[in-house]
């Protein structure tokens, strides 16, 4: 006799509010840095995220 398969229940992931605020602040800081920086830094950041999309298999063009 085989034992019954264990039941798996998926609990929702609760993200604390301060984590969402931290993400919002980080995105704001990145935006400001991109506005104040030269084009070389912005181009490098674009290429980094562009390559990341390709690494994840997300088509972008």
ROBAKOL-913302 format. One record per residue (C-alpha): x, y, z; chain. Coordinates in pm, 1 decimal. Layout:
REM ROBAKOL-913302
[node [X, Y, Z], 'A'];
...
This chain:
REM ROBAKOL-913302
[node [0.0, 0.0, 0.0], 'A'];
[node [125.1, 343.8, -81.3], 'A'];
[node [77.6, 631.8, 153.6], 'A'];
[node [-139.3, 919.6, 37.4], 'A'];
[node [40.0, 1215.6, -114.0], 'A'];
[node [95.7, 1497.0, 133.2], 'A'];
[node [-141.1, 1784.1, 87.0], 'A'];
[node [22.6, 2104.3, -18.8], 'A'];
[node [-137.4, 2431.6, 62.2], 'A'];
[node [-6.8, 2753.7, -80.8], 'A'];
[node [-11.7, 3043.9, 159.2], 'A'];
[node [-18.0, 3395.3, 15.7], 'A'];
[node [302.2, 3593.0, 50.8], 'A'];
[node [251.3, 3900.1, 261.8], 'A'];
[node [479.2, 4189.7, 175.2], 'A'];
[node [511.0, 4450.0, 450.5], 'A'];
[node [409.0, 4804.8, 368.8], 'A'];
[node [757.9, 4937.2, 443.8], 'A'];
[node [896.1, 4709.8, 170.8], 'A'];
[node [665.4, 4867.3, -87.5], 'A'];
[node [767.0, 5212.6, 35.8], 'A'];
[node [1132.5, 5116.2, 9.0], 'A'];
[node [1078.9, 5002.8, -350.4], 'A'];
[node [904.5, 5331.3, -432.3], 'A'];
[node [1187.7, 5533.8, -278.9], 'A'];
[node [1450.2, 5326.6, -461.2], 'A'];
[node [1274.1, 5379.6, -794.5], 'A'];
[node [1254.2, 5752.3, -722.9], 'A'];
[node [1625.0, 5768.5, -643.7], 'A'];
[node [1710.7, 5578.2, -961.4], 'A'];
[node [1492.5, 5817.0, -1162.6], 'A'];
[node [1663.0, 6122.9, -1013.7], 'A'];
[node [2009.0, 5975.6, -1067.9], 'A'];
[node [1927.1, 5904.7, -1429.5], 'A'];
[node [1804.2, 6260.3, -1479.6], 'A'];
[node [2116.8, 6410.3, -1323.7], 'A'];
[node [2371.3, 6175.0, -1471.2], 'A'];
[node [2538.9, 6187.6, -1805.7], 'A'];
[node [2423.5, 5977.7, -2093.9], 'A'];
[node [2696.8, 5715.2, -2045.2], 'A'];
[node [2554.0, 5596.2, -1713.3], 'A'];
[node [2199.7, 5593.9, -1847.3], 'A'];
[node [2312.6, 5395.1, -2151.0], 'A'];
[node [2490.5, 5139.3, -1930.9], 'A'];
[node [2182.7, 5101.5, -1711.8], 'A'];
[node [1966.3, 5057.2, -2019.9], 'A'];
[node [2195.7, 4788.9, -2160.7], 'A'];
[node [2204.6, 4609.4, -1823.0], 'A'];
[node [1826.2, 4592.1, -1799.9], 'A'];
[node [1797.3, 4511.1, -2170.8], 'A'];
[node [2033.1, 4215.5, -2133.6], 'A'];
[node [1844.0, 4110.3, -1822.5], 'A'];
[node [1519.8, 4093.9, -2019.1], 'A'];
[node [1685.9, 3872.6, -2275.7], 'A'];
[node [1833.1, 3650.6, -2002.1], 'A'];
[node [1482.4, 3601.4, -1859.6], 'A'];
[node [1348.6, 3516.8, -2204.2], 'A'];
[node [1130.6, 3827.3, -2232.9], 'A'];
[node [1115.4, 3954.6, -2590.2], 'A'];
[node [1164.7, 4326.9, -2616.4], 'A'];
[node [1217.5, 4385.4, -2988.3], 'A'];
